[in-house]
């Protein structure tokens, strides 16, 4: 099992501002609350949300997730470019046993299992 945080901001102002640091703090807090130890926080600074997760330099690392791996993100829109993109990816992750935890939403993959 590996636990990854994922952070992304779209603009240079956000890269040079506090957004990445704030997302890091949120992810670290979520991991601690869940009793998890982060293996790595993957960052895609200055990458537009219009670029698919698996086409981003950091996001490519999430294309090889395996059963029992966990992804933690501060916001849904930091990971995915649209609701449809999110739904499709989360459904695949659920099938292979990857867990997704989002700040303010908890473990998202459990909800997919209940709905699907």
C-alpha positions, 0 to 999 in steps of 0.5 A, a space after each residue: 500500500 502506498 499513500 499519495 497526496 496530489 496537489 496542482 495549481 494552474 497559474 504562476 501566481 498560485 505557484 508562488 503564492 500559498 496555494 500549494 502550501 495550503 493544499 500540502 497542509 490539508 493533505 497532511 492533516 487528512 492523512 493524519 486523521 485517517 491514521 495514514 503515513 504519506 509516502 509522497 506528495 505529487 505536485 503539478 504546479 502551473 498545469 491547467 486543469 484542462 489537461 487530463 490527470 494522466 497527461 500531467 507530469 506528476 499525474 502520470 505517476 498515478 496511472 500505475 496505482 495498485 490495489 490498496 493504494 490511496 490518493 488524497 487531495 485537497 479538492 476534487 478540481 485539483 485532480 480532475 478536469 470535469 465531473 465526468 473525468 472524475 466519475 470515470 477515473 474514480 470508477 476505475 480506481 474503485 474496481 482495482 481497489 484504489 481509495 480516494 480521500 478528498 478534503 470535505 468529502 472523506 473517502 469518495 471510493 466508498 460512495 461509488 461502491 454504494 451507488 454502483 
